[in-house]
Amino acid sequence: MPKQELLNCTNCDGQYAKDELQRDCGNCFACTGCEIYICPNCRRPIVVKPMKKLQIKKN
């Protein structure tokens, strides 16, 4: 059985299994591939991969 990945909340110092956390997704029109979860204790974001800046190509 694979080992569960644990994430730490920097606000409340809680440690949670990644599979059990609620994902924070704004359903943005141009997904940048971020990975952000909500801490079940303090409701603050746990950022694994931050949002990237949207790059607009000009012709």
Protein Blocks (a to p, Z undefined) as FASTA:
>chain_A
ZZddddddfklopacdfklpccddehiabdghiacdddfklopacdfbdcdddddddZZ
